[in-house]
Amino acid sequence: MGSGEQRREPSPGRRGEGQLKGSRCALVPPPARAAQKPAAHPRLAEPERGSGNSGMVSIALEVTCSFVTWLFLYACCCCWNRGRSYEWSCRLVTLLHGVIVTCLSGYAVLLDGPWPLTHAGSPNTALQIHVLSLTLGYFIFDLGWCLYFQTEGDLMLLHHMLSICGMIMVLGLGKSATEVNAVVFVSEITNPLLQTRWFLREMGCYHTPLGDIVDFFFVSLFLVLRIGGGALIMYAMVTSPDPSWLLKAGGLAMYLVSLGFMVEICRFVRRKMMKKNISWTRLRSGNAPVKTNGHLTAH
């Protein structure tokens, strides 16, 4: 090689290009992975109802039909039970509503979803809207009946008004029906037992083993689901950023009403246990009246 010849650099071949590309790839940092969000419930992909004018009109019609249906059933019960009081017919409607809504709301909470403890404030699903519309129509009917006949106390009237306002708000906003539907479930599941107690008392069958069984399940379900389960639902609603603050305040007010009912139930249980204790004491001490030929002996 002469001194006048220019020194040529070797041209990079495929191997050199591969090395160059490899070096470039080594200098470029790999793209960061996007943070994985928790999978949304498939029901949440449905279009949200209740926020538009057409949705509100359909919901208003559904609630009106529900109210007319419960009123018609009450009129039918009054015609079929002419020898009974108006309260008898109203409680028949209440019993029917409790059974139907407990089944529907329980299916929506436990099977259809979404789960209220993890999806509080989520958009309303079609089934949740149907359940709340059916329940709202009944509560409007029952509140009107209670105000007209003046059979309930202030605590029950407050419960009905809070329930009506909460369901109207949820149906209007188009969200948070998940937790409200769960509240309906834990509240209405004891209603059939409550009405059964009243019917047993009216028929003179309350002071029997059947009455004790109904009381036991009523108190147990109330304490476990309405107080215990209601506390979990309220905690999920309050700690979630999605529900409205007004709905959170209403939920807390509803839970306070449930605590008021719990106080009344505890007083009832205390009185019943005291009566049972007195009767057992009399039986053990031999002071109970003794039956002779089917008749009670005079004291």
LINVENLIN-V132506 format. One record per run of one state. SS is the DSSP state (@ for helix, = for strand, . for the rest). FROM is the first residue (numbers start at 1). TO is the last residue. If there is no record, write none. Layout:
ss:SS from:FROM to:TO
ss:SS from:FROM to:TO
//
This chain:
ss:. from:1 to:13
ss:@ from:14 to:27
ss:. from:28 to:41
ss:@ from:42 to:45
ss:. from:46 to:52
ss:@ from:53 to:80
ss:. from:81 to:85
ss:@ from:86 to:112
ss:. from:113 to:122
ss:= from:123 to:123
ss:. from:124 to:125
ss:@ from:126 to:149
ss:. from:150 to:153
ss:@ from:154 to:173
ss:. from:174 to:174
ss:= from:175 to:175
ss:. from:176 to:176
ss:@ from:177 to:188
ss:. from:189 to:190
ss:@ from:191 to:202
ss:. from:203 to:208
ss:@ from:209 to:239
ss:. from:240 to:244
ss:@ from:245 to:285
ss:. from:286 to:290
ss:= from:291 to:292
ss:. from:293 to:294
ss:= from:295 to:296
ss:. from:297 to:299
//
